[in-house]
Amino acid sequence: MDAPQHPSLADAAPTPYWLDDPARPAEAAPLEGAPSVDLVVVGGGYLGLWTALLAATREPGRDVLVIEAETCGHAASGRNGGFCEASLTHGLGNGISRWPDELATLVRLGRENLDAIGTTIEAEGIDCDFVRAGALSVATQPEQVAGLADEVEEASSYGATLTLLDAAAVRARVDSPTYLGAVHDPDSAILEPARLAWGLREACLRRGVRIVEGTRALGLRRERSGRGSDRIAVRTPHGTVRGRQVVLATNAFKPLLRRLRLMTVPVYDYALMTAPLSTEQRAAIGWTGREGIGDRTNQFHYYRTTRDGRILWGGYDAIYHYGSGQRAAYEQRPETFDVLADHFFTTFPQLEGLPFTHRWGGVIDTCTRFTAFHGTAMNGSVAYALGFTGLGVAATRFAAEVALDQLADEETERTSLRMVREKPLPFPPEPARWIGIQATRWSLAKADANGGKENLWLRTMDRLGLGFDS
């Protein structure tokens, strides 16, 4: 099948909506020469840009160079759903299962991190439609309703404040016949992801950070000096740049450190964008509060509105290709777009016939603990973070702070966290990796169709601390 068959997708452009924007900045020139700098940041997505901005803020005048293979914000940072959540643990449940003793601290740090993002957006004048209206986690199956009250009570014991909504209350906010209840989390925002990346890029430039684009990092090595001034050399097609320190912010793309090759897998996530709703259509569903929404199934959907009254609708499928394959062709998957369109009109039947204007997909990274991990290499001169699993819009700023603390060899509240000090279990090599991921995806879908009941495979994966997030 070469194109989606759903009639509402007939005129949908195969490109990310957020990047289809006249505000997109001109591309910077590639690297020239062989500069030597204080800090090299490899990757111009959120993690790299936050790292560069915070480094230049902590130490004005620090010589910082960002090298980006394409353009800043072109990948996951520019085409995601735009959910900016306070959670540093990919949700409260994941945090409780892994770091219950420090979760109250993680909740507080996540909230402070979200506050800092809002402060930066305002201070830097970043026009990214940052709206802190909270998030709704909606129950769409009867077995999901019973856990809502327990979740609210458990969250309060860790310092998180959730509000329980019954079916009538949640439908008064957003009217879908599929909603049976919900919890509202105030510590979440939505924004326009590409414009956040472009705004951070501009803020970096204003502080003297140098940015080169169209410059792919090909290799990394330590160059020793007998005078105690070792450098890390980053090889590119345009020359080699040397830094006293390096932060690797490549996320889903092939790591430059061999030790990280089995720590994450790339998966493809997909989304649709509708045309702007008419006044009558908006009245039919309500949703005046701009909350971000996600449902509580394993193969979940995420959706939100835009400043001009569109609805972004994404999720459900998370596609892994054998051998951690990545290709531009994988960003278009007609069968997934058709399923997403069907699910959209099941959720909002009152919008039947509303056309979609954009359809796109892209790769994100996931790890076996579902949330980012951190580390250093080359005698503490290189720091990295990856494995954000689709929840990195806010968490990347926290990870940038961690990386800079680590490079400074500082013991801070952040670096002392078990979440920061521990690593997830690696994925197995092929073909076991592909077999395991497919078995997990099949089992997750079966659980959704079977009242949430997990089979032996999923129960075993949970006990082992392994997973594949949908």
URCORLIN-V352605 format. One record per run of one state. SS is the DSSP state (hx for helix, st for strand, lp for the rest). FROM is the first residue (numbers start at 1). LEN is the number of residues. If there is no record, write none. Layout:
# URCORLIN-V352605
SS;FROM;LEN / SS;FROM;LEN
This chain:
# URCORLIN-V352605
lp;1;6 / hx;7;3 / lp;10;3 / st;13;1 / lp;14;22 / st;36;7 / lp;43;3 / hx;46;13 / lp;59;5 / st;64;4 / lp;68;8 / hx;76;4 / lp;80;3 / st;83;3 / lp;86;6 / hx;92;32 / lp;124;7 / st;131;1 / lp;132;3 / st;135;5 / lp;140;2 / hx;142;15 / lp;157;5 / st;162;5 / hx;167;7 / st;174;1 / lp;175;6 / st;181;5 / lp;186;2 / st;188;3 / lp;191;2 / hx;193;14 / lp;207;3 / st;210;3 / lp;213;4 / st;217;7 / lp;224;7 / st;231;6 / lp;237;2 / st;239;10 / lp;249;9 / hx;258;3 / lp;261;4 / st;265;10 / lp;275;4 / hx;279;7 / st;286;1 / lp;287;5 / st;292;4 / lp;296;5 / st;301;5 / lp;306;5 / st;311;5 / lp;316;3 / st;319;1 / lp;320;2 / hx;322;3 / lp;325;3 / hx;328;4 / lp;332;2 / hx;334;14 / lp;348;1 / hx;349;3 / lp;352;4 / st;356;11 / lp;367;6 / st;373;5 / lp;378;4 / st;382;5 / lp;387;5 / hx;392;16 / lp;408;10 / hx;418;4 / lp;422;10 / hx;432;18 / lp;450;6 / hx;456;9 / lp;465;6
